[in-house]
Amino acid sequence: MLRQILEPKTEEYKLLIPKEYINRKIEILVLPFDEPTCACIDGAQILQNTAGLLRNKKLDPVQWQGNLRSEWDNRP
């Protein structure tokens, strides 16, 4: 299978068909391509929004991690 996304500058486009597709039925489609909208989480934005939230807290990281893990031990 071949797939190529291009931005034509004219109405004509020269198409080269690979040798392994000669004498076979092939399908050629011309469709508009829109950039996909990403519904994924933007890590940089999350970091910017949350950076420094815990800076002024007096937390013991080992105790904090232990508390988080104990929450999983108590689940049904």
N, C-alpha and C positions, 0 to 999 in steps of 0.2 A: 504494500500500500504506500502510496505517496501522498504527502500533504504539504502544501506550501502556501503560506500566507504572504501576499504581496500587495503592493499599492500601485496599480497600473496608472500610467500617465497618458495613455491613449486608449482608444477602443479596440485596438488590435493587439494580440499577444501571441507570440510564437511558442508553440508547445512541443517539447521534445518528449517522445514516448520511449521508455526504456525497452531494450531488446526483448526482455522476458515477457513483455506485455503484447508483443506483436503476434498477430493471428489469434488473439483472445478477445473476448468481449470485455470492454472497460466502460466505466461510467465517469463522465467528466461533469463536475458541478461548478457553477459560478454563483457564489452566495456572498452577500455582504457580511463582513466580519466586524463585530462590535467587541471592543475590549471587555473581557469579563470583569464583572464587579466582584470584588473580593469581600466575602462576608467573614473573612478570617480575622483573628485578633491581631491588632497591630501592637507588637511588643514594645516598640519605641514609644508609642503613645501611652501605654500602660506605665512604662518606666517613668516617663515625664510626669504623669499624674500622681504617681505614688512615691516618687523619690523624696526621701527625707521625712516621711511620716513618722517613723519610729526613732528619729535621730535624738530627740530630747527625752525619750523614755529611758528609765533605768532598768534594762532587761538583762537577765542572765541568759545568754543564748542556749546553754545546755539545759537549763530548767525549762525554758520556753519550748525547746524541741521535745523534751520529755512530756510536757503537757499535751502537745499536739499528738504525739504517738499514743498517749494513754486514752485520748478520745477514741481512737480506733479500737483499742482493747475493750472498751465498754459498749461497743455497738452490738445490736441483737444478731 
